[in-house]
Amino acid sequence: RAQVPAPPPGPPSSDVATGRTVTYVATNMLDGDPTTCWRTPGDATGAELVFTLPAGSTITSVSIINGYAKTSRAGGTTYDWYEGNRRVLRAEWTFDDGTTVSQDLIDTRDPQRLDVGTIRSDTVRLRLVEVSPPGTGPAAKDNTAISEVTIRGM
């Protein structure tokens, strides 16, 4: 399981539909559940997240769900958290050997994959080059969010 030093998450909140506490810790990006996320307050342009992998890892692709891919419904209102939070628009992935690859991202709740060839690396650095403006609608929040990151290898 990768470790993820990241900018501090936003404070916990309550799910509008269930009232349960929701946290936005970095490990949410690795839990396989796109309805959870890492979220940090404001514009995270320039922020860097570091994924520490087992020694000698071989990486062939990286992917990201670049916002909070959750929708909730409460009191007759739909809360689209993907549209409500900032999303990553452009990212750079850097590996131990110095290889850096750029990824332009579109607005989709689907994973956006980038094949990187075959790279041996113990860490992967994800730098947020550009993020969207604050979101709109009933779920509008000035937070930058990432639901999932997947690092695949052989």
C-alpha positions in Angstrom: 0.0 0.0 0.0 1.4 3.4 -1.0 1.9 6.2 1.5 0.9 9.7 0.4 2.4 12.9 1.9 0.1 15.6 0.5 -1.1 19.1 1.4 -3.3 19.1 4.5 -6.9 17.9 3.9 -9.9 20.1 4.5 -11.8 19.6 7.8 -14.3 16.7 8.0 -17.9 17.5 7.1 -21.2 15.7 7.3 -22.7 13.8 4.4 -25.9 15.7 3.3 -27.8 12.5 2.7 -26.8 10.4 5.7 -25.4 12.8 8.3 -22.3 10.6 8.6 -18.9 12.2 9.0 -16.9 12.5 5.8 -13.1 12.9 5.9 -10.8 14.0 3.0 -7.5 12.3 3.9 -4.9 11.6 1.2 -5.3 7.8 1.5 -8.9 8.2 0.1 -7.2 8.5 -3.3 -6.0 4.9 -3.0 -9.1 3.2 -1.6 -10.7 2.2 -4.9 -13.8 4.2 -4.1 -14.4 7.2 -6.4 -17.1 8.6 -3.9 -14.3 9.3 -1.4 -11.6 11.9 -2.1 -8.6 13.8 -0.9 -9.6 17.5 -0.7 -7.6 20.5 0.3 -8.9 24.1 0.8 -8.6 26.6 -2.1 -6.5 26.5 -5.3 -3.9 23.8 -5.0 -2.1 24.8 -8.2 1.6 23.9 -7.6 0.9 21.4 -4.9 2.8 18.1 -4.9 1.6 14.7 -3.7 4.2 12.0 -3.3 3.2 8.3 -3.6 5.8 6.0 -1.9 5.8 2.5 -3.5 7.5 -0.7 -2.5 11.2 -0.7 -3.4 12.0 -1.6 -7.0 8.5 -1.0 -8.3 7.9 -1.1 -12.1 5.4 1.4 -13.4 3.6 1.3 -16.8 0.7 3.7 -16.3 -0.8 6.2 -14.0 -4.4 7.3 -13.8 -6.4 9.9 -11.9 -10.1 10.8 -11.2 -9.5 14.5 -11.1 -12.3 15.8 -8.8 -14.7 14.6 -6.2 -16.7 12.0 -8.2 -19.7 11.9 -5.8 -23.3 12.9 -6.1 -25.7 13.1 -3.1 -29.4 13.8 -2.9 -31.1 15.3 0.2 -34.3 17.3 0.7 -35.1 17.2 -3.0 -31.7 18.8 -4.0 -29.0 17.0 -5.9 -25.4 17.8 -4.8 -22.9 17.2 -7.6 -19.6 17.4 -5.7 -17.6 16.9 -9.0 -19.1 20.2 -10.3 -19.0 21.8 -6.9 -15.2 21.5 -6.2 -12.1 22.5 -8.1 -10.7 19.8 -10.4 -7.2 19.2 -11.7 -6.9 20.3 -15.3 -3.2 19.6 -15.9 -0.7 17.5 -13.9 2.9 16.3 -14.1 4.0 12.9 -12.9 7.7 12.6 -12.0 9.6 9.4 -11.3 12.9 8.6 -9.5 15.0 8.6 -12.7 13.9 12.2 -13.5 11.4 11.2 -16.1 8.5 13.7 -16.1 5.3 13.3 -18.1 2.5 15.9 -18.4 -1.2 15.0 -18.5 -4.0 17.3 -19.6 -7.2 16.3 -18.0 -10.9 16.7 -19.1 -14.1 17.0 -17.0 -15.1 13.4 -16.5 -15.7 11.2 -13.4 -14.0 8.4 -15.2 -10.3 7.5 -14.6 -8.0 9.2 -17.0 -5.0 6.9 -17.8 -1.6 7.8 -19.0 0.8 5.1 -20.3 4.4 5.9 -19.3 6.3 3.0 -20.8 8.3 1.0 -18.3 9.8 2.9 -15.4 11.4 1.6 -12.2 10.6 4.0 -9.4 10.1 3.9 -5.6 8.2 7.2 -5.6 5.8 9.0 -8.0 5.4 12.7 -7.6 2.1 14.2 -8.8 2.3 18.0 -9.2 -0.9 19.9 -9.8 0.0 22.3 -12.6 -3.4 23.8 -13.1 -6.8 23.5 -11.4 -10.2 24.7 -12.3 -11.9 27.7 -10.6 -14.2 27.1 -7.6 -17.3 25.0 -8.4 -20.9 26.0 -8.9 -24.3 24.8 -7.8 -25.7 23.6 -4.5 -22.4 21.7 -3.8 -20.1 24.7 -4.5 -16.9 24.6 -2.5 -13.6 26.3 -2.9 -11.5 23.1 -2.5 -9.3 21.1 -4.9 -10.2 17.4 -4.9 -8.9 14.1 -6.3 -11.0 11.0 -6.0 -8.6 8.3 -7.1 -5.0 7.8 -8.2 -3.9 4.4 -9.6 -0.3 3.5 -10.3 0.0 0.3 -12.4 3.0 -1.8 -13.1 4.2 -5.3 -14.0 
